Amino acid sequence: MFPPFDYLAYRRVRKQKQSERAARFASLPYPYHLAITATDKKIIDQPIEELVRDIQDTTTSPLSVLRTYGKVAVRAQERTNCITELLLPEAESWLESEVNLKGPLAGIPVSLKDTVQVKGFDTTLGYSALAGKPFTEDGPMVRMLKDAGAVPYVKTALPITLLSFESANGLWGHCLNPHVPGYSPGGSTGGEGALLAQGGRIGIGSDVAGSVRVPAAWSGIYALRCSTGRWPKVGVSTSMAGQEGIPSVFSPMARTLNDLTYFTKAIIGMEPWKYDYSVHPISWRGDLETEAQSKPLRIGLMSSDGVVPPTPAIERAVSTTVAALTQAGHTVTEITPPANADPLTGLNLASQLLNSDGCHHFNAKLRSFEPSDPGAIQLSRVAHLPRPLRYLYYLYVRYIKRDTVLATLVRDFGPKSAAQLWPLVARRESYRATWHAWWDSDPQQFDFILCPANATPALPHKAMHDAVSSCGYTFLWNLLDYSAGVIPVGHVDPVRDALVAPYRTTLKRFGADNAIARGAWKHYDSSKMAGLPTAVQVVGRRWQEEQVLGYMAVVEEALDAYRDPQTGKSAKYRLLEID
């Protein structure tokens, strides 16, 4: 269909998909519409290994577990619009015919980012052009989950383009933060964040610049960004097929650290390399997880990425974690990143690699006037400028606005030929080699690096128009391909986390009055953000998933033991109550 008439097709498909979703929810059997009971809450809170055992010895019915999480999904959808495709009716039949109830995830419901291919269902990614094309077979990831005993039961919300910390698109609408609805749950795996925070169990998302870690931080759950080759990625759809400058990795998310660790171990124990050629045959190394928890640790602290300083609420979360770790007997030392491989250099390099097609592919699937993501629109505008005009814009930003940070990111942002892309990949490898040598040398030799997951708590809907490039705390580790996990710490306090001066004044004091920092900080308001989660990030090295999970356990234990000087209460995060 030719533009602009395909706009009518977009409107028709949007109405059809939303009507189908509403009808599927409305037609669920009555047990899914009953109130959450004490028995349901016991299932939700029961450690996952105990729940698997009870299912396997028939103490607990897998159908009752599925219906518990179905109830959670129904309520979560009503509150946050976090679900795209409802799989529950089919999931009941899969329990009887396709799910291996002797597996390590026997009967455990698993939610999936909308990108994962499930037989009988669309994988729209929020694009109307991809609707009405259900897959005829499960992708390898779903086949492996069923063989492990897991039960896929919903697919969850994401942003169109998949390049945003928002989770909204014209096809499905906005996904809301479960703590404060006017704010984003994160992106691009924001639907998972919202669902898991409201009582979901475990889920799978993807991460190319922070897309499992930011939703974890903004929604108040746990996530692990795996290194490439540690988790399956075949059998999924993407808005940027073929983009390998910064590979997207699929990774686990969970409501608790116990669930996250058990789930990761169970999937790797399934030998995923037998399902997916891209997975390295690295078995689970439990001794490394144990060792990480058995000694005093030497921890590097990256309190700022040098581009966007942490806002007061995030700074308090980091300082609380540092105090807790220090009290527990660990050593925390501020790091000085390699001079020739600093975070801004990494952000510039990663941005060029990720968008080396000039933002063509994620825009190509849009129909006329179909809404795009505000941040992706900003990126596209710069990428689509003719080279002479982009250079003039660079000169204006650099010498008139005197913003060296934005100027650095603008100058070479745009489409790359193969001759231009290859040197960028070579620079990526040199950047990685520099960090590898730096970490091994004195006085570093850290067990892990502690840093924010993002400079801000969750931002308001549509704030990506201003804050799209405020992703350095997560994007850096994608560039380096390091394993990294997110742990919720606390919540925004309207008084303790208030700005003591206008944000521009504060940024100037930090020496960070650049457009990237202003774009994020302009939305910071501790009164409006009160109750939103805060979090920290634990970063290990490449293929150190076992160690990172062990380090996360150390951090959580330290926070649990630490008492807030003002309140006298444990600093460990408290999950949303399930009602």
C-alpha positions as CSV (number, residue, x, y, z in Angstrom):
1,M,0.0,0.0,0.0
2,F,1.4,3.4,-1.0
3,P,1.9,6.3,1.4
4,P,-0.1,8.1,2.8
5,F,-2.9,5.5,2.3
6,D,-1.0,3.0,4.5
7,Y,-1.9,5.2,7.4
8,L,-5.4,3.9,7.1
9,A,-3.9,0.3,7.3
10,Y,-2.0,1.3,10.5
11,R,-5.3,2.6,12.1
12,R,-7.1,-0.6,11.0
13,V,-4.4,-2.9,12.3
14,R,-4.1,-1.0,15.6
15,K,-7.8,-1.4,16.3
16,Q,-7.8,-5.0,15.3
17,K,-4.8,-6.0,17.5
18,Q,-6.1,-4.1,20.6
19,S,-9.6,-5.6,20.1
20,E,-8.2,-9.1,19.8
21,R,-6.1,-8.6,23.0
22,A,-9.1,-7.3,24.9
23,A,-11.2,-10.2,23.7
24,R,-8.6,-12.7,24.8
25,F,-8.5,-11.2,28.3
26,A,-12.2,-11.0,28.6
27,S,-12.7,-14.7,27.5
28,L,-10.3,-16.2,30.0
29,P,-11.9,-18.8,32.2
30,Y,-13.3,-17.5,35.5
31,P,-10.4,-18.6,37.7
32,Y,-8.2,-16.0,36.1
33,H,-10.6,-13.2,37.1
34,L,-10.8,-14.1,40.8
35,A,-9.0,-12.2,43.5
36,I,-5.4,-13.0,44.5
37,T,-5.6,-15.5,47.5
38,A,-3.3,-16.4,50.3
39,T,-2.4,-19.5,48.4
40,D,-1.5,-17.4,45.3
41,K,0.7,-15.2,47.4
42,K,2.5,-18.3,48.8
43,I,3.2,-19.4,45.3
44,I,4.4,-16.0,44.2
45,D,6.8,-15.7,47.2
46,Q,7.9,-19.4,47.3
47,P,11.6,-19.8,46.3
48,I,11.7,-21.1,42.8
49,E,13.6,-24.3,43.6
50,E,11.0,-25.2,46.2
51,L,8.2,-24.5,43.8
52,V,9.8,-26.7,41.1
53,R,10.2,-29.5,43.6
54,D,6.6,-29.3,44.7
55,I,5.4,-29.5,41.1
56,Q,7.6,-32.4,40.4
57,D,6.4,-34.4,43.4
58,T,2.8,-33.4,42.6
59,T,2.3,-31.4,45.9
60,T,1.4,-28.4,43.7
61,S,-0.5,-28.5,40.5
62,P,1.3,-26.8,37.5
63,L,-2.1,-25.6,36.3
64,S,-2.7,-23.8,39.7
65,V,0.7,-22.1,39.4
66,L,-0.1,-21.0,35.8
67,R,-3.4,-19.6,37.0
68,T,-1.8,-17.8,39.8
69,Y,0.5,-16.0,37.4
70,G,-2.4,-15.5,35.0
71,K,-4.2,-13.6,37.7
72,V,-1.1,-11.5,38.2
73,A,-1.0,-10.8,34.4
74,V,-4.6,-9.8,34.3
75,R,-4.2,-7.2,37.1
76,A,-0.8,-6.0,35.8
77,Q,-2.3,-5.4,32.4
78,E,-5.2,-3.4,33.9
79,R,-2.8,-1.2,35.8
80,T,0.1,-0.8,33.4
81,N,-0.7,-2.0,29.9
82,C,2.4,-4.3,30.0
83,I,1.2,-7.2,27.8
84,T,1.0,-7.4,24.0
85,E,0.1,-11.0,23.4
86,L,-1.8,-13.2,25.9
87,L,-0.7,-16.9,25.6
88,L,-2.7,-18.3,28.6
89,P,-5.3,-20.5,26.8
90,E,-2.5,-22.1,24.7
91,A,-0.2,-22.3,27.7
92,E,-2.8,-24.6,29.5
93,S,-2.7,-27.0,26.5
94,W,1.1,-26.8,26.4
95,L,1.2,-28.0,30.0
96,E,-0.5,-31.2,28.9
97,S,1.4,-31.9,25.7
98,E,4.7,-29.9,25.2
99,V,6.1,-28.9,28.5
100,N,8.6,-31.3,30.2
101,L,7.5,-31.3,33.8
102,K,10.7,-33.2,34.8
103,G,12.9,-30.3,33.7
104,P,14.6,-27.8,36.0
105,L,11.9,-25.2,35.4
106,A,9.0,-27.6,35.8
107,G,5.7,-25.7,35.6
108,I,7.3,-22.2,36.0
109,P,5.5,-19.5,34.0
110,V,7.9,-17.4,32.0
111,S,7.1,-14.0,30.4
112,L,8.8,-13.0,27.1
113,K,9.6,-9.8,25.5
114,D,7.4,-9.3,22.4
115,T,10.5,-10.0,20.2
116,V,10.5,-13.7,21.0
117,Q,9.0,-15.9,18.4
118,V,6.1,-18.2,19.7
119,K,4.1,-20.4,17.4
120,G,0.6,-19.1,16.6
121,F,1.4,-15.5,17.6
122,D,2.6,-12.3,15.9
123,T,5.9,-10.7,16.8
124,T,5.1,-7.2,15.9
125,L,7.8,-5.2,17.8
126,G,5.1,-2.5,17.9
127,Y,5.0,-2.1,14.1
128,S,1.6,-2.4,12.5
129,A,3.3,-3.8,9.3
130,L,4.4,-6.9,11.2
131,A,0.9,-7.7,12.5
132,G,-1.1,-10.6,11.1
133,K,2.0,-12.7,10.5
134,P,1.9,-15.4,13.2
135,F,4.9,-17.8,13.4
136,T,4.2,-21.4,12.5
137,E,6.8,-22.8,14.9
138,D,8.4,-21.9,18.2
139,G,11.8,-20.3,18.0
140,P,14.8,-22.2,19.6
141,M,14.5,-20.2,22.8
142,V,10.9,-21.2,23.3
143,R,11.6,-24.8,22.4
144,M,14.3,-24.9,25.0
145,L,12.1,-23.3,27.7
146,K,9.4,-25.9,27.2
147,D,12.0,-28.7,27.3
148,A,13.2,-27.2,30.6
149,G,9.6,-27.3,31.9
150,A,8.9,-23.6,31.6
151,V,5.5,-22.3,30.4
152,P,5.5,-19.2,28.3
153,Y,2.3,-17.3,29.2
154,V,2.5,-13.7,28.0
155,K,4.5,-11.5,25.6
156,T,5.3,-8.0,26.9
157,A,5.5,-4.4,25.9
158,L,8.4,-2.6,24.2
159,P,9.1,0.6,22.3
160,I,8.8,0.8,18.6
161,T,12.4,0.9,17.2
162,L,13.6,-1.0,20.4
163,L,16.0,2.0,21.0
164,S,14.4,3.7,24.0
165,F,14.2,3.6,27.7
166,E,10.4,4.2,27.1
167,S,8.1,1.3,26.2
168,A,5.4,2.8,23.9
169,N,4.3,2.4,20.4
170,G,1.3,3.3,18.3
171,L,0.1,-0.3,18.0
172,W,-0.2,-1.1,21.8
173,G,0.0,2.2,23.5
174,H,2.1,3.3,26.6
175,C,3.3,0.8,29.2
176,L,3.2,2.5,32.6
177,N,5.5,2.3,35.6
178,P,3.9,0.2,38.3
179,H,5.1,2.5,41.1
180,V,4.1,5.9,39.5
181,P,2.0,5.6,36.4
182,G,3.1,8.9,34.9
183,Y,6.6,7.5,34.4
184,S,8.2,4.9,32.2
185,P,8.9,1.4,33.4
186,G,12.1,1.5,31.3
187,G,12.9,0.1,27.9
188,S,13.2,-1.5,25.7
189,T,12.1,-4.5,27.8
190,G,9.8,-2.3,29.9
191,G,6.8,-4.6,29.8
192,E,8.8,-7.3,31.5
193,G,9.9,-4.8,34.2
194,A,6.4,-3.7,34.9
195,L,5.0,-7.2,35.0
196,L,7.7,-8.7,37.2
197,A,7.5,-5.8,39.6
198,Q,3.8,-6.6,40.1
199,G,4.3,-10.2,40.9
200,G,5.5,-11.9,37.7
201,R,8.1,-14.6,38.2
202,I,10.9,-14.6,35.6
203,G,11.2,-13.2,32.1
204,I,13.5,-12.8,29.2
205,G,14.4,-9.6,27.5
206,S,17.1,-8.2,25.2
207,D,19.8,-5.6,25.8
208,V,21.8,-3.6,23.3
209,A,22.4,-0.4,25.3
210,G,20.7,-1.2,28.7
211,S,17.4,-2.6,27.7
212,V,17.1,-5.2,30.5
213,R,19.0,-3.3,33.1
214,V,17.2,0.1,32.9
215,P,13.8,-1.5,33.1
216,A,15.1,-3.5,36.1
217,A,16.3,-0.3,37.7
218,W,13.2,1.8,36.9
219,S,10.7,-0.9,37.8
220,G,12.4,-2.3,40.9
221,I,13.4,-5.8,39.9
222,Y,16.6,-7.7,39.1
223,A,18.3,-8.3,35.7
224,L,21.5,-9.8,34.4
225,R,23.1,-8.6,31.1
226,C,24.9,-11.7,29.8
227,S,27.9,-11.5,27.5
228,T,27.4,-12.5,23.9
229,G,27.2,-16.2,23.4
230,R,26.1,-17.0,26.9
231,W,22.3,-16.9,26.3
232,P,20.3,-17.9,23.2
233,K,19.4,-15.3,20.7
234,V,18.1,-17.3,17.7
235,G,14.4,-17.3,17.1
236,V,13.7,-13.7,17.9
237,S,12.9,-10.7,15.8
238,T,14.5,-7.3,15.8
239,S,14.2,-3.8,14.4
240,M,17.8,-3.8,13.3
241,A,18.5,-7.3,11.8
242,G,22.2,-7.6,10.9
243,Q,23.5,-5.0,13.3
244,E,26.5,-6.5,14.9
245,G,28.6,-3.5,15.8
246,I,27.1,-3.6,19.3
247,P,25.4,-7.1,19.4
248,S,22.1,-7.3,21.2
249,V,22.0,-10.0,23.8
250,F,19.0,-11.8,25.3
251,S,19.2,-12.0,29.1
252,P,17.1,-13.0,32.1
253,M,15.1,-10.8,34.4
254,A,13.4,-11.7,37.7
255,R,11.5,-10.4,40.7
256,T,14.1,-11.7,43.1
257,L,17.8,-12.4,43.0
258,N,17.1,-16.0,44.0
259,D,14.9,-16.4,41.0
260,L,17.4,-14.7,38.7
261,T,20.2,-17.0,39.8
262,Y,18.2,-20.2,39.7
263,F,16.8,-19.3,36.2
264,T,20.2,-18.5,34.8
265,K,21.7,-21.7,36.1
266,A,18.8,-23.8,34.8
267,I,19.0,-22.4,31.3
268,I,22.7,-22.8,31.0
269,G,22.3,-26.3,32.4
270,M,20.0,-27.0,29.5
271,E,23.1,-26.8,27.2
272,P,21.6,-24.0,25.0
273,W,24.3,-24.4,22.5
274,K,22.4,-27.5,21.3
275,Y,19.4,-25.3,20.5
276,D,21.2,-22.3,19.2
277,Y,24.5,-22.3,17.2
278,S,25.4,-18.8,18.5
279,V,25.8,-20.0,22.1
280,H,29.2,-20.9,23.4
281,P,29.5,-24.3,25.1
282,I,30.3,-22.9,28.5
283,S,28.8,-25.0,31.3
284,W,27.6,-23.5,34.6
285,R,30.5,-22.9,36.9
286,G,29.1,-23.0,40.3
287,D,32.4,-22.8,42.0
288,L,32.9,-19.3,40.6
289,E,29.6,-18.1,42.0
290,T,30.5,-19.6,45.4
291,E,34.0,-18.1,45.4
292,A,32.7,-14.7,44.6
293,Q,30.7,-14.8,47.9
294,S,33.5,-16.3,50.1
295,K,36.1,-13.6,50.5
296,P,36.5,-9.8,51.1
297,L,36.1,-8.1,47.8
298,R,38.0,-5.3,46.1
299,I,35.4,-3.1,44.4
300,G,35.9,-0.3,41.9
301,L,33.4,2.5,42.1
302,M,32.5,4.5,39.0
303,S,30.3,7.1,40.7
304,S,29.9,9.1,37.4
305,D,30.4,8.4,33.7
306,G,31.8,11.8,33.2
307,V,28.9,12.8,30.9
308,V,25.7,12.7,33.1
309,P,26.3,12.9,36.9
310,P,23.9,10.8,39.0
311,T,20.9,12.7,40.3
312,P,20.5,13.0,44.1
313,A,18.3,9.9,44.5
314,I,20.7,7.7,42.5
315,E,23.7,9.2,44.3
316,R,22.1,8.3,47.6
317,A,21.5,4.7,46.4
318,V,25.2,4.4,45.4
319,S,26.5,5.9,48.6
320,T,24.2,3.7,50.7
321,T,25.6,0.6,48.8
322,V,29.2,1.8,49.3
323,A,28.5,2.2,53.1
324,A,26.9,-1.2,53.3
325,L,29.8,-2.9,51.5
326,T,32.4,-1.1,53.6
327,Q,30.6,-2.1,56.8
328,A,30.6,-5.7,55.6
329,G,34.4,-5.6,55.3
330,H,34.9,-5.0,51.6
331,T,37.1,-2.4,50.0
332,V,35.6,0.2,47.7
333,T,37.8,2.5,45.7
334,E,36.9,5.2,43.1
335,I,38.2,4.2,39.7
336,T,40.0,6.3,37.1
337,P,39.0,4.9,33.7
338,P,41.8,4.5,31.1
339,A,42.6,7.9,29.7
340,N,42.4,6.9,26.1
341,A,39.2,4.8,26.6
342,D,37.1,7.0,28.8
343,P,33.2,6.6,29.0
344,L,32.5,9.5,26.6
345,T,34.9,8.1,24.0
346,G,33.0,4.8,24.5
347,L,29.6,6.4,24.2
348,N,30.6,8.1,20.9
349,L,32.1,4.9,19.5
350,A,29.1,2.7,20.6
351,S,26.6,5.2,19.2
352,Q,28.3,5.2,15.8
353,L,28.5,1.4,15.7
354,L,24.9,0.9,16.7
355,N,23.5,3.4,14.2
356,S,26.0,2.9,11.4
357,D,23.1,2.4,9.0
358,G,22.0,6.0,9.6
359,C,18.9,4.9,11.5
360,H,17.5,3.3,8.3
361,H,16.3,-0.1,9.4
362,F,14.3,0.8,12.5
363,N,12.5,3.5,10.5
364,A,11.9,1.3,7.4
365,K,9.0,-0.7,8.9
366,L,7.0,2.4,9.9
367,R,3.9,3.2,8.0
368,S,3.0,6.8,7.1
369,F,2.3,8.9,10.3
370,E,2.7,5.8,12.5
371,P,4.1,7.2,15.8
372,S,7.8,6.6,16.4
373,D,9.7,7.0,19.6
374,P,10.6,10.6,20.5
375,G,14.3,9.7,21.1
376,A,14.6,7.7,17.9
377,I,13.2,10.7,16.0
378,Q,15.9,12.8,17.5
379,L,18.6,10.3,16.5
380,S,17.1,10.1,13.0
381,R,17.1,13.8,12.4
382,V,20.8,14.1,13.1
383,A,21.6,10.9,11.1
384,H,19.6,12.1,8.1
385,L,21.3,15.5,7.9
386,P,23.5,15.8,4.8
387,R,27.1,15.6,5.8
388,P,27.9,19.3,5.2
389,L,24.9,20.4,7.3
390,R,25.8,18.0,10.1
391,Y,29.3,19.4,10.1
392,L,27.9,23.0,10.3
393,Y,25.7,21.8,13.2
394,Y,28.8,20.3,14.9
395,L,30.6,23.6,14.6
396,Y,27.6,25.5,16.0
397,V,27.4,23.2,19.0
398,R,31.2,23.1,19.6
399,Y,32.1,26.7,19.2
400,I,28.9,28.7,19.7
401,K,27.1,26.6,22.3
402,R,30.5,25.4,23.7
403,D,29.2,21.9,24.4
404,T,32.0,19.6,23.7
405,V,30.1,16.5,24.8
406,L,27.2,16.9,22.3
407,A,29.6,18.1,19.6
408,T,31.6,14.9,20.0
409,L,28.5,12.8,19.6
410,V,27.1,14.8,16.6
411,R,30.2,15.1,14.5
412,D,30.4,11.7,13.0
413,F,26.9,10.4,13.7
414,G,25.4,9.2,10.5
415,P,25.4,6.4,7.9
416,K,28.6,4.6,7.3
417,S,30.0,2.8,4.3
418,A,31.8,-0.5,4.8
419,A,35.1,1.4,4.4
420,Q,34.1,3.7,7.2
421,L,32.6,0.9,9.4
422,W,35.6,-1.4,9.5
423,P,37.9,1.2,11.2
424,L,35.1,1.7,13.8
425,V,35.1,-2.1,14.6
426,A,38.9,-2.0,14.8
427,R,38.6,0.9,17.3
428,R,36.1,-1.1,19.3
429,E,38.5,-4.0,19.6
430,S,41.3,-1.6,20.6
431,Y,39.0,0.0,23.2
432,R,38.2,-3.5,24.6
433,A,41.9,-4.4,24.7
434,T,42.7,-1.2,26.6
435,W,40.1,-1.9,29.3
436,H,41.2,-5.5,29.6
437,A,44.8,-4.5,30.2
438,W,43.7,-1.7,32.6
439,W,41.6,-4.0,34.8
440,D,44.4,-6.5,35.1
441,S,47.1,-4.0,36.0
442,D,47.9,-2.4,39.4
443,P,46.3,-0.8,41.3
444,Q,43.0,-2.0,39.7
445,Q,42.5,-5.8,39.9
446,F,39.0,-5.2,41.1
447,D,36.6,-8.1,41.6
448,F,33.8,-6.0,40.2
449,I,32.8,-2.4,39.4
450,L,29.9,-0.7,41.1
451,C,28.1,2.1,39.3
452,P,24.6,3.6,38.7
453,A,22.4,1.8,36.3
454,N,21.2,5.2,35.0
455,A,21.7,8.8,36.1
456,T,18.1,9.2,37.0
457,P,15.2,7.1,38.4
458,A,12.4,6.5,35.9
459,L,11.6,9.4,33.6
460,P,8.2,10.7,32.6
461,H,6.6,9.4,29.4
462,K,8.0,11.0,26.2
463,A,11.1,12.2,28.1
464,M,13.3,10.3,25.6
465,H,12.9,13.3,23.4
466,D,15.5,15.0,25.7
467,A,17.2,12.0,27.4
468,V,17.8,9.5,24.5
469,S,21.6,9.8,24.8
470,S,21.7,9.5,28.6
471,C,22.6,5.8,28.5
472,G,26.4,5.8,29.2
473,Y,26.2,3.8,32.5
474,T,24.8,0.8,30.6
475,F,26.0,1.3,27.0
476,L,29.6,1.3,28.0
477,W,29.4,-2.3,29.2
478,N,27.6,-3.4,26.0
479,L,30.6,-1.9,24.0
480,L,33.0,-3.9,26.2
481,D,30.6,-7.0,26.3
482,Y,30.9,-7.3,30.0
483,S,28.5,-9.2,32.3
484,A,26.5,-6.8,34.4
485,G,23.6,-7.1,36.9
486,V,21.1,-4.6,38.4
487,I,20.0,-4.6,42.1
488,P,17.2,-2.4,43.4
489,V,18.3,-0.4,46.5
490,G,15.6,1.9,47.6
491,H,13.0,4.5,46.6
492,V,13.1,8.2,45.8
493,D,12.4,10.2,48.9
494,P,10.8,13.6,48.2
495,V,12.8,15.4,50.9
496,R,16.2,13.6,51.1
497,D,16.6,13.4,47.4
498,A,15.5,17.0,46.5
499,L,17.7,19.3,44.5
500,V,19.3,22.0,46.7
501,A,19.7,24.3,43.7
502,P,18.3,24.6,40.1
503,Y,19.5,21.6,38.0
504,R,21.5,23.8,35.6
505,T,23.4,25.3,38.6
506,T,24.0,21.8,40.0
507,L,25.3,20.5,36.6
508,K,27.6,23.5,36.3
509,R,29.0,22.7,39.8
510,F,29.7,19.2,38.5
511,G,31.3,20.6,35.3
512,A,28.7,18.7,33.3
513,D,26.4,21.4,31.9
514,N,26.1,19.7,28.5
515,A,23.0,18.9,26.5
516,I,23.0,15.2,27.3
517,A,23.1,15.8,31.0
518,R,20.5,18.6,30.8
519,G,18.2,16.4,28.8
520,A,18.0,13.9,31.7
521,W,18.2,16.2,34.7
522,K,15.5,18.6,33.4
523,H,12.9,15.9,34.2
524,Y,14.2,15.2,37.8
525,D,11.7,16.2,40.5
526,S,12.0,14.2,43.7
527,S,8.4,15.2,44.7
528,K,6.8,13.8,41.6
529,M,9.2,10.9,41.5
530,A,8.5,9.9,45.2
531,G,8.3,6.1,45.5
532,L,10.1,5.3,42.3
533,P,12.8,2.6,42.7
534,T,16.5,3.4,42.8
535,A,19.2,0.8,41.9
536,V,22.9,0.1,41.4
537,Q,24.8,-1.9,38.8
538,V,27.3,-4.6,39.4
539,V,29.8,-5.1,36.5
540,G,32.0,-8.1,36.0
541,R,34.1,-9.0,33.0
542,R,33.3,-10.9,29.9
543,W,31.6,-14.3,30.5
544,Q,31.5,-13.8,34.2
545,E,27.8,-14.4,34.7
546,E,28.4,-16.7,37.7
547,Q,30.7,-14.3,39.4
548,V,28.4,-11.3,38.8
549,L,25.4,-13.2,40.4
550,G,27.7,-14.1,43.3
551,Y,28.7,-10.4,43.7
552,M,25.1,-9.3,43.5
553,A,24.3,-11.7,46.4
554,V,27.2,-10.1,48.4
555,V,25.7,-6.6,47.7
556,E,22.2,-7.7,48.7
557,E,23.4,-9.3,51.9
558,A,25.4,-6.1,52.8
559,L,22.3,-3.9,52.1
560,D,20.1,-6.2,54.2
561,A,22.6,-5.9,57.2
562,Y,23.1,-2.2,56.8
563,R,20.8,0.2,58.7
564,D,19.9,3.6,57.3
565,P,21.3,6.2,59.7
566,Q,18.1,8.3,59.4
567,T,15.5,5.6,59.6
568,G,17.3,2.7,61.4
569,K,15.8,0.3,58.9
570,S,17.5,-2.2,56.6
571,A,18.6,-0.7,53.3
572,K,17.5,-3.8,51.4
573,Y,14.9,-3.1,48.8
574,R,11.3,-4.0,49.5
575,L,9.3,-5.4,46.6
576,L,5.8,-4.1,45.6
577,E,3.1,-5.7,47.7
578,I,0.8,-8.0,45.7
579,D,-2.9,-7.5,46.2
